Every structure is written in structure tokens, then in C-alpha cells.
Amino acid sequence: MRIIKRYSNRRLYDAKSSQVIHLEDIAEYIKQGEEIKVIDNATGEDITSKVLAQTFLKLVTRNKSEDFKVFLFSSLIREIKENLSNFLVRLIQGGIGTELLSPERLTKIVEEFIGKGDLEIHEKEKYLKEIIIKMNLQQEKILELLSKKLLNENKEIIWDIEIDFTF
């Protein structure tokens, strides 16, 4: 995990590379699959989620159409209107971020939902099972699409071979 410190002047400092970095650098770390943790140097508070939100806003608002930005933010707000547990299910159904969602991390997220009142404790097991089923279905869909693509590529190869043999 890459540790980043934010100083009172709002500068971000990457302890691993010993450099001042920017939100675009954080976006690159995330895109490369790195986990990060951002600590406020003055208070020691974990501000990772705040910095990731700033990073997301910077990426979305840069060079995007105004209509797209309004659509995206409005859609996100509508999706989380009731509670975050429903939003997590929708993310998983869409296959967003599932490659980084380990069973341990999923359990931690669900326990945080319970602690914040988004889920009741008696719903925990059913909810976890529902999410795991949806993740498995998403993975099956991806495998099916890959299989179809490979079959189509093989058909094209076989077709090429058949054409070659007719000469």
C-alpha cells in the first residue's frame, strides 16, 4: 500500500517516491491497481476517501461535456438516495471494481453499512450471499463473452485455413 501524506498547504507527498505528487498521480496509482492511503500530516487522520473523491471530480470534469457531467453526477446521487448497500449491489451488477473486492474487504464494507444503519445485523449473511452470487454471475457473463469471442476468432482462423486449402 502506498502511503501519501497531505500537508497543511494541501500538497500531497508520496513517501515511497519521496516526491510531491498531484491528483493525477493518485489516479495513475489507482489505474495501475495500487492501493493508497492518504494521511493528514497534521492530525494523522485517514483522508483517503476525501482525496479519492477530489481525484474523481478532477478526472470527470476535465475535458468532458457538460451534459455528461450533469448526467453522471445526477445518476450517482439518484443511485445512493436510499442507502449505499443498494448502490454497492448495482456496482457489482455492472462489474465495476469487482476485481479488487476481496471477501475480507466486502465483509468490512458490509460491517460498516451495519454500523451506519444502511443494513440491519440480521441482514448481513443474506446480503453477503446476494452480493457473492451477483459477482459470480458477472464473472460468468464475462467468461461467456470471452468464450464467444475466442470461438469467433477460431472460426475466422478455420475459415482462413479452409480458404487456404482450396487453392
ZAMI-852020 format. One line per field, with one value per residue: residue in three letters; chain; x, z, y of N, C-alpha, C in turn. Coordinates in pm, 1 decimal. Atoms other than C-alpha are relative to their C-alpha. Last residue first. Example, Ala and Ser with C-alpha at 12.3 -4.5 7.8 and 13.67 -1.06 7.14 Angstrom:
<recs>
residu <- c(Ser, Ala)
chaine <- c(A, A)
n_east <- c(-82.0, 89.0)
n_up <- c(-6.0, 0.0)
n_north <- c(-119.0, -119.0)
ca_east <- c(1367.0, 1230.0)
ca_up <- c(714.0, 780.0)
ca_north <- c(-106.0, -450.0)
c_east <- c(-77.0, 90.0)
c_up <- c(73.0, 0.0)
c_north <- c(109.0, 120.0)
</recs>
This chain:
<recs>
residu <- c(Phe, Thr, Phe, Asp, Ile, Glu, Ile, Asp, Trp, Ile, Ile, Glu, Lys, Asn, Glu, Asn, Leu, Leu, Lys, Lys, Ser, Leu, Leu, Glu, Leu, Ile, Lys, Glu, Gln, Gln, Leu, Asn, Met, Lys, Ile, Ile, Ile, Glu, Lys, Leu, Tyr, Lys, Glu, Lys, Glu, His, Ile, Glu, Leu, Asp, Gly, Lys, Gly, Ile, Phe, Glu, Glu, Val, Ile, Lys, Thr, Leu, Arg, Glu, Pro, Ser, Leu, Leu, Glu, Thr, Gly, Ile, Gly, Gly, Gln, Ile, Leu, Arg, Val, Leu, Phe, Asn, Ser, Leu, Asn, Glu, Lys, Ile, Glu, Arg, Ile, Leu, Ser, Ser, Phe, Leu, Phe, Val, Lys, Phe, Asp, Glu, Ser, Lys, Asn, Arg, Thr, Val, Leu, Lys, Leu, Phe, Thr, Gln, Ala, Leu, Val, Lys, Ser, Thr, Ile, Asp, Glu, Gly, Thr, Ala, Asn, Asp, Ile, Val, Lys, Ile, Glu, Glu, Gly, Gln, Lys, Ile, Tyr, Glu, Ala, Ile, Asp, Glu, Leu, His, Ile, Val, Gln, Ser, Ser, Lys, Ala, Asp, Tyr, Leu, Arg, Arg, Asn, Ser, Tyr, Arg, Lys, Ile, Ile, Arg, Met)
chaine <- c(A, A, A, A, A, A, A, A, A, A, A, A, A, A, A, A, A, A, A, A, A, A, A, A, A, A, A, A, A, A, A, A, A, A, A, A, A, A, A, A, A, A, A, A, A, A, A, A, A, A, A, A, A, A, A, A, A, A, A, A, A, A, A, A, A, A, A, A, A, A, A, A, A, A, A, A, A, A, A, A, A, A, A, A, A, A, A, A, A, A, A, A, A, A, A, A, A, A, A, A, A, A, A, A, A, A, A, A, A, A, A, A, A, A, A, A, A, A, A, A, A, A, A, A, A, A, A, A, A, A, A, A, A, A, A, A, A, A, A, A, A, A, A, A, A, A, A, A, A, A, A, A, A, A, A, A, A, A, A, A, A, A, A, A, A, A, A)
n_east <- c(-85.9, 68.9, -5.3, -134.1, -25.7, 76.6, -68.4, -121.6, 43.3, 37.6, -125.3, -67.0, 74.2, -38.3, -135.4, 9.8, 59.8, -102.8, -98.4, 60.4, 9.1, -135.0, -35.9, 80.7, -58.8, -127.0, 30.4, 46.4, -118.0, -74.8, 73.3, -21.6, -138.2, -3.9, 70.8, -89.8, -108.7, 55.9, 27.2, -128.7, -55.6, 78.7, -29.9, -139.7, -3.0, 59.6, -92.5, 21.8, 43.9, 46.0, 144.7, 57.4, -33.2, 77.8, 139.4, 11.5, 1.8, 133.5, 94.9, -26.3, 51.8, 145.5, 38.0, -28.6, 101.1, -26.6, 87.4, -72.5, -129.3, 9.8, -86.2, -91.2, -137.5, -66.1, 75.0, -40.3, -137.5, 4.2, 55.0, -105.4, -95.2, 60.1, -0.9, -116.4, -115.0, 52.6, 104.6, -27.5, -30.3, 124.1, 81.1, -61.3, 23.0, 141.8, 18.1, -74.9, 60.4, 128.0, -28.8, -45.7, 113.6, 79.6, 111.8, 122.4, 24.6, -99.7, 30.2, 128.4, -1.4, -94.1, 57.3, 109.6, -63.1, -56.2, 114.4, 48.9, -94.2, 13.6, 124.6, -6.4, 85.0, 3.9, 128.3, -11.8, 89.6, 17.5, -124.1, -20.6, 3.4, -40.6, 54.3, -64.6, 81.7, -59.8, 40.2, -98.7, 16.1, 123.9, -23.2, -85.6, 83.1, 82.5, -89.0, -18.5, 115.1, 125.9, 80.9, 130.7, 31.7, -57.9, -85.2, -73.8, -115.0, -7.9, -137.0, -3.6, -88.0, 78.3, 8.0, 92.9, -46.5, 44.0, 29.8, -12.7, 38.8, -77.1, 84.5)
n_up <- c(108.9, 128.2, 53.6, 40.8, 122.4, 106.1, 33.6, 74.2, 131.5, 76.1, 30.7, 103.0, 124.6, 51.4, 54.3, 125.2, 100.3, 40.6, 79.4, 131.1, 72.1, 45.3, 108.1, 116.7, 57.3, 61.5, 121.9, 99.9, 49.9, 81.6, 125.6, 78.2, 48.8, 109.6, 115.1, 54.5, 71.4, 119.5, 97.2, 50.0, 87.6, 123.7, 73.2, 42.9, 146.1, 42.1, -27.9, -134.2, -6.1, 134.9, 11.2, 37.1, -100.3, -119.9, 32.3, -9.1, -142.9, -50.3, 52.0, -70.9, -136.3, 9.5, 22.3, -122.8, -102.5, -64.6, -115.6, -120.4, -1.8, -62.8, -115.9, -29.9, 8.6, 115.5, 117.5, 26.5, 50.1, 138.8, 82.4, 12.5, 98.7, 132.5, 24.0, 77.2, -82.0, -112.6, -72.7, -143.2, -38.5, -1.0, -112.8, -123.6, -8.4, -33.1, -140.5, -89.3, 1.9, -69.2, -142.2, -58.3, -11.7, -114.7, 32.9, 23.1, 142.4, 98.9, 49.1, 69.4, 122.5, 93.9, 53.0, 89.4, 120.5, 73.1, 53.5, 115.7, 109.2, 43.6, 76.4, 130.0, 88.9, 130.5, 47.0, 6.8, -96.1, -124.4, -77.6, -26.6, -140.0, -11.5, -124.9, -61.7, -109.6, -131.5, -96.2, 4.1, 128.9, -7.3, -95.0, 65.7, 98.3, -76.8, -38.4, 119.9, 10.0, 29.0, 109.8, -3.6, 89.6, -60.2, 102.5, 73.7, -79.2, 11.2, 1.7, -24.6, 86.8, 89.1, 122.4, -21.8, -91.4, 45.2, -105.1, 47.7, -99.6, 12.2, 0.0)
n_north <- c(-46.0, 9.0, 134.0, 32.7, -74.4, 63.4, 123.9, -33.9, -47.2, 120.7, 70.2, -79.3, 21.5, 132.3, -12.6, -75.2, 88.5, 96.8, -72.0, -27.1, 127.0, 34.9, -92.4, 36.4, 122.0, -39.0, -75.8, 95.9, 70.7, -95.7, -14.7, 122.1, -5.4, -97.9, 58.5, 102.7, -67.4, -64.5, 105.9, 49.3, -102.9, 1.6, 124.0, 11.7, 5.7, 127.1, 110.3, 54.6, 139.1, 32.5, 12.5, -129.8, -100.5, 32.6, -30.8, -146.2, -32.9, 35.0, -98.7, -126.3, 16.7, -1.3, -140.7, -75.5, 32.6, 128.8, 20.7, -42.4, 68.4, 131.8, 18.0, -110.6, 48.1, -61.6, 44.6, 138.2, -1.9, -48.6, 108.5, 101.6, -50.2, 22.2, 144.5, 42.4, 37.5, 76.4, -72.8, 13.4, 137.7, 79.0, -46.6, 48.6, 144.6, 19.8, -36.1, 87.6, 133.7, -12.4, -21.9, 125.9, 91.5, -43.7, -87.3, 76.6, 29.7, -42.4, -134.2, -8.1, 80.6, -61.4, -124.0, 36.7, 54.6, -114.1, -74.5, 76.0, -25.4, -139.9, -13.2, 66.3, -81.2, 65.7, 52.5, 145.5, 66.9, -75.0, -3.5, -142.3, -41.9, -139.5, -52.8, -115.6, -50.5, -22.0, 102.2, 108.6, 68.2, 78.0, 110.2, 99.2, 70.1, 93.3, 109.3, 83.9, 90.4, -68.4, 53.8, -64.5, -111.2, -121.3, -61.0, 103.6, 44.7, 145.6, 49.9, 143.8, 78.4, 86.2, -79.8, -110.9, -103.9, -131.7, -96.9, -137.2, -99.8, -123.7, -117.5)
ca_east <- c(-603.0, -887.6, -667.8, -602.9, -972.7, -1026.3, -742.1, -889.2, -1228.5, -1062.8, -892.4, -1220.0, -1395.8, -1121.2, -1172.7, -1546.6, -1485.1, -1246.2, -1503.3, -1775.7, -1551.9, -1464.8, -1832.8, -1913.4, -1625.1, -1750.2, -2104.4, -1978.6, -1780.9, -2092.0, -2293.2, -2025.5, -2031.5, -2411.5, -2398.8, -2134.6, -2351.2, -2660.3, -2463.1, -2323.1, -2672.5, -2824.4, -2544.3, -2566.1, -2944.4, -2972.8, -2725.9, -2950.5, -2816.2, -2765.7, -2755.9, -2401.5, -2260.2, -2441.6, -2300.6, -1954.3, -1998.6, -2090.4, -1776.1, -1557.5, -1716.9, -1653.7, -1291.6, -1238.2, -1412.3, -1185.3, -1325.2, -1044.9, -1164.3, -1518.9, -1442.2, -1735.0, -1888.9, -2219.6, -2402.2, -2127.0, -2182.5, -2558.2, -2513.5, -2288.2, -2554.0, -2816.7, -2587.2, -2520.4, -2864.0, -3179.2, -3067.1, -2740.6, -2839.5, -3006.8, -2690.0, -2480.8, -2719.6, -2720.4, -2339.5, -2307.5, -2583.0, -2455.8, -2100.9, -2217.7, -2422.0, -2125.1, -1908.1, -1584.3, -1240.2, -1158.7, -1466.7, -1454.6, -1085.8, -1087.4, -1401.4, -1256.2, -935.0, -1128.4, -1331.3, -1009.5, -868.8, -1176.2, -1181.8, -814.6, -842.4, -708.2, -649.2, -293.5, -384.0, -110.2, 11.5, -336.6, -293.8, -372.7, -377.1, -328.4, -394.8, -223.2, -410.9, -232.8, -543.9, -528.4, -165.4, -243.2, -534.2, -305.7, -60.2, -339.4, -425.6, -77.4, 253.8, 536.9, 815.6, 991.8, 893.1, 758.2, 662.3, 438.5, 373.0, 48.8, 37.0, -266.8, -56.2, -138.4, 34.7, -117.9, 75.0, 65.6, 124.1, 131.5, 0.0)
ca_up <- c(-5356.0, -5161.3, -4860.8, -4792.7, -4788.2, -4538.0, -4326.1, -4336.4, -4235.2, -3952.2, -3833.9, -3858.8, -3672.1, -3408.6, -3365.5, -3329.6, -3072.1, -2883.3, -2880.3, -2766.9, -2488.1, -2381.0, -2369.4, -2166.9, -1929.1, -1875.4, -1815.1, -1569.7, -1381.3, -1351.9, -1230.4, -970.6, -850.4, -830.5, -625.9, -395.7, -349.3, -261.1, -20.4, 156.2, 181.7, 323.5, 579.8, 689.3, 701.4, 1074.9, 1153.3, 985.3, 684.7, 597.0, 968.5, 985.6, 1177.9, 951.6, 640.9, 804.3, 859.6, 492.8, 386.2, 612.1, 475.3, 118.0, 202.2, 352.4, 62.4, -180.3, -394.4, -626.0, -937.1, -855.1, -919.2, -1151.2, -1286.1, -1354.7, -1120.8, -868.3, -888.4, -856.6, -542.5, -391.6, -464.1, -278.6, 27.4, -0.2, 108.7, -21.0, -245.9, -345.1, -703.9, -752.8, -649.0, -885.1, -1172.1, -1110.7, -1103.0, -1427.3, -1617.9, -1513.2, -1612.7, -1944.5, -2028.4, -1951.2, -2193.8, -2058.9, -2092.1, -1720.6, -1502.5, -1463.2, -1379.8, -1132.1, -963.5, -927.7, -777.8, -530.4, -430.5, -395.4, -172.1, 51.3, 68.4, 165.6, 446.9, 725.9, 1014.3, 1146.5, 1252.2, 1096.7, 830.4, 700.3, 587.2, 242.6, 197.8, -142.0, -304.9, -636.7, -930.6, -1206.2, -1251.0, -879.7, -898.8, -1212.3, -1041.8, -749.9, -995.2, -1149.8, -800.5, -771.2, -625.8, -415.8, -420.0, -190.3, -423.9, -144.6, 89.9, -170.9, -60.3, -136.6, -105.0, 63.7, 231.7, 559.8, 436.1, 282.4, 329.1, 90.0, 185.4, -98.0, 0.0)
ca_north <- c(-2305.0, -2459.5, -2531.2, -2163.3, -2088.2, -2364.8, -2227.3, -1878.9, -2017.4, -2210.6, -1890.2, -1697.3, -1975.8, -1963.5, -1588.6, -1644.9, -1915.9, -1687.5, -1408.2, -1645.0, -1772.9, -1419.6, -1325.9, -1636.7, -1568.9, -1213.1, -1333.6, -1597.4, -1331.5, -1115.8, -1413.9, -1487.2, -1126.4, -1137.7, -1458.8, -1307.0, -997.6, -1198.2, -1419.7, -1112.8, -961.5, -1280.8, -1310.3, -944.4, -896.9, -981.9, -701.3, -444.9, -257.8, 109.4, 194.6, 331.7, 35.0, -209.7, -42.6, -53.0, -428.3, -466.0, -278.5, -494.8, -812.6, -696.1, -617.4, -962.3, -1137.7, -949.4, -668.6, -555.8, -741.7, -632.0, -267.0, -207.4, -528.4, -357.0, -593.3, -523.8, -150.5, -202.4, -416.7, -149.8, 114.2, -88.2, -103.7, 268.6, 373.2, 533.1, 818.2, 649.9, 575.5, 912.4, 1095.9, 885.0, 947.9, 1322.2, 1323.6, 1130.1, 1311.6, 1654.9, 1560.3, 1413.5, 1723.1, 1949.5, 1757.7, 1620.9, 1777.8, 1765.5, 1740.3, 1365.5, 1338.2, 1627.9, 1501.7, 1151.7, 1287.3, 1501.8, 1195.7, 992.9, 1267.7, 1262.0, 880.9, 865.7, 1118.9, 895.7, 1136.1, 1175.9, 1530.8, 1748.2, 1502.9, 1425.8, 1066.0, 930.6, 553.9, 400.3, 65.2, 12.2, -136.6, 57.2, 273.6, 356.9, 466.8, 669.6, 847.9, 932.0, 1083.3, 1292.6, 1418.6, 1563.8, 1446.6, 1588.6, 1336.7, 1090.1, 801.4, 580.5, 865.7, 1027.2, 1385.4, 1565.8, 1940.3, 2091.5, 2366.8, 2192.0, 1876.1, 1568.5, 1246.6, 954.8, 593.1, 339.1, 0.0)
c_east <- c(73.4, 87.5, -67.1, 7.9, 138.1, 22.7, -73.2, 72.8, 120.0, -43.4, -30.2, 129.5, 65.9, -72.8, 45.8, 137.5, -9.6, -53.7, 107.4, 99.9, -57.3, -1.0, 139.1, 33.8, -75.4, 64.6, 128.4, -32.1, -38.9, 123.0, 72.9, -72.0, 29.8, 140.9, 7.0, -63.5, 93.7, 111.2, -51.4, -20.1, 132.7, 58.3, -73.1, 25.0, 139.3, -1.0, -56.2, 91.2, -24.2, -50.9, -52.0, -151.0, -62.3, 22.6, -88.2, -142.5, -7.9, -10.9, -139.7, -99.1, 18.5, -61.8, -151.7, -45.9, 20.5, -111.2, 19.7, -79.3, 81.6, 133.7, 2.2, 76.0, 103.1, 144.2, 62.1, -72.2, 44.9, 140.1, -1.3, -47.7, 113.1, 94.9, -63.0, 1.4, 110.5, 111.8, -50.0, -106.7, 21.3, 24.9, -129.2, -82.1, 57.9, -31.1, -144.8, -28.0, 68.5, -68.1, -129.7, 23.4, 41.3, -118.4, -79.9, -112.0, -121.1, -40.1, 97.5, -22.4, -127.5, 1.1, 91.2, -60.8, -105.3, 62.4, 48.0, -120.0, -41.8, 91.1, -19.4, -126.4, -2.9, -99.2, 15.4, -126.7, 16.9, -79.4, -17.2, 119.1, 21.0, -23.3, 54.8, -66.5, 75.4, -104.7, 61.0, -28.9, 95.2, -20.3, -121.9, 28.3, 81.6, -88.3, -76.8, 91.0, 10.5, -112.3, -129.2, -77.0, -135.1, -21.0, 72.3, 96.6, 84.7, 127.0, -2.5, 143.0, -1.7, 85.7, -71.6, -12.9, -99.0, 38.4, -46.1, -39.1, 30.1, -55.8, 89.3)
c_up <- c(-65.5, -115.9, -136.0, -65.3, -52.6, -131.9, -113.4, -44.4, -86.1, -140.7, -83.7, -41.4, -113.7, -129.5, -58.9, -63.5, -135.1, -105.8, -50.1, -91.0, -139.7, -80.9, -55.0, -119.6, -125.1, -66.0, -73.9, -132.1, -107.2, -60.2, -94.6, -133.3, -86.8, -58.0, -119.2, -121.3, -63.6, -83.5, -131.3, -104.9, -59.5, -101.8, -132.9, -85.9, -54.9, -153.2, -48.8, 17.7, 145.7, -9.9, -139.6, -23.0, -27.7, 106.9, 122.5, -33.1, 22.3, 148.9, 56.1, -44.2, 80.4, 138.4, -7.3, -13.3, 129.4, 100.6, 56.4, 127.9, 123.5, 6.2, 60.8, 128.9, 34.1, -16.3, -127.6, -121.9, -38.7, -61.6, -147.1, -88.1, -21.7, -110.7, -134.3, -28.7, -87.8, 95.5, 122.9, 86.3, 150.1, 49.8, 9.7, 122.0, 129.2, 17.4, 43.9, 146.6, 101.0, 8.4, 80.5, 149.9, 63.5, 21.6, 125.9, -30.7, -25.8, -138.7, -105.6, -61.3, -80.8, -132.4, -103.0, -64.2, -103.7, -131.4, -79.5, -63.4, -125.0, -119.8, -51.5, -81.8, -141.6, -86.8, -138.1, -49.8, 5.1, 104.7, 135.0, 95.3, 7.8, 144.7, 13.8, 133.2, 61.0, 99.3, 138.5, 103.4, -12.7, -129.4, 3.5, 90.9, -70.6, -94.5, 80.6, 29.2, -121.3, -9.6, -12.4, -120.9, 34.1, -89.6, 51.0, -102.1, -76.0, 71.2, 1.9, -15.9, 43.4, -99.6, -112.1, -122.3, 5.3, 106.4, -63.4, 114.5, -54.9, 99.7, 0.0)
c_north <- c(-111.6, 45.8, -11.2, -138.2, -34.6, 70.8, -70.7, -127.0, 34.8, 40.4, -123.9, -67.3, 76.1, -31.0, -132.8, 17.0, 69.6, -95.6, -95.5, 70.6, 20.4, -129.4, -30.7, 88.9, -43.8, -120.9, 37.8, 69.9, -101.2, -67.3, 94.7, 6.0, -122.3, 12.8, 95.4, -66.4, -102.2, 64.7, 57.7, -108.8, -45.7, 98.5, -5.3, -123.7, -34.5, -16.1, -133.6, -120.6, -37.1, -143.7, -27.0, -6.3, 135.0, 106.7, -24.5, 45.1, 151.1, 32.9, -26.0, 107.6, 128.2, -10.2, 13.3, 145.4, 79.2, -29.7, -140.6, -25.3, 35.2, -74.2, -137.9, -28.7, 106.5, -43.5, 54.9, -55.6, -140.8, 7.3, 41.5, -115.6, -100.3, 43.5, -34.2, -149.3, -55.6, -39.2, -77.4, 66.0, -15.7, -142.4, -79.0, 41.0, -57.3, -147.3, -17.2, 31.5, -91.6, -135.7, 8.5, 16.3, -132.1, -93.5, 31.7, 97.6, -88.9, -49.0, 49.8, 137.2, 18.5, -76.1, 64.5, 124.7, -34.4, -45.4, 121.3, 70.4, -77.8, 28.8, 142.7, 23.3, -58.0, 77.7, -63.5, -67.8, -150.5, -78.2, 70.2, 9.1, 150.9, 43.4, 140.6, 29.6, 116.6, 46.8, 16.3, -108.2, -118.8, -79.0, -92.5, -119.0, -108.8, -80.2, -105.5, -119.0, -91.0, -103.5, 79.5, -51.8, 60.7, 121.6, 124.8, 61.6, -101.9, -46.1, -152.1, -48.2, -145.3, -77.6, -75.4, 90.8, 114.8, 101.1, 130.5, 92.1, 139.4, 101.9, 124.2)
</recs>
